[in-house]
Amino acid sequence: MTVSKITEVTIFESPDGGRTVYARNPGSATRELYSREPVLQKELDELEQSRRWVEILGARKDNPALDELCQQVEIIYELSRKE
C-alpha cells in the first residue's frame, strides 16, 4: 500500500521588493493581497482621498449644497494659511 502526502503550497510574490505581497496557488493566475507595508498603505489612502476630492470638486458644479460647502472649506483653508 502506497501512501502519499499532499501538501498544499502557497506561492508568495512581491512586485515591489516586499512592500506589497500577494499570495496565489500554483498554476493559478489569480492572486490575493496578502500584506502591504503600512507606509505604502498610508500613501495609497492619501492618493484615494485626493482622487475623491477631484470628484467632489467636479460634482460641485451640479450641486448647490456641495458648492456652498466647498466654498466654506476654501475660506477655512485660506484663513488657516494666514495664521
FENMO-V16119 format. One line per field, one symbol per residue. ss: DSSP state (h for helix, s for strand, l for the rest). phi: phi as a letter, one per 30 degrees, with the letter a starting at -180 (. if undefined). psi: psi as a letter, one per 40 degrees, with the letter a starting at -180 (. if undefined). A space follows every 10 residues. Layout:
ss=???
phi=???
psi=???
This chain:
ss=llllllllls ssslllllls ssssslllll lssssslhhh hhhhhhhhhh hhhhhhhhhh hhlhhhhhhh hhhhhhhhhh hhl
phi=.ccccccdcc ccbbdbijdb bcbadeiccd bbdcabeedd dddddddddd dddddddddd dcbedddddd dddddddddd ddd
psi=hhhihhhhih hhiheffedh hiiiiheieh iihdihhddd dddddddddd dddddddded degddddddd dddddddddd de.
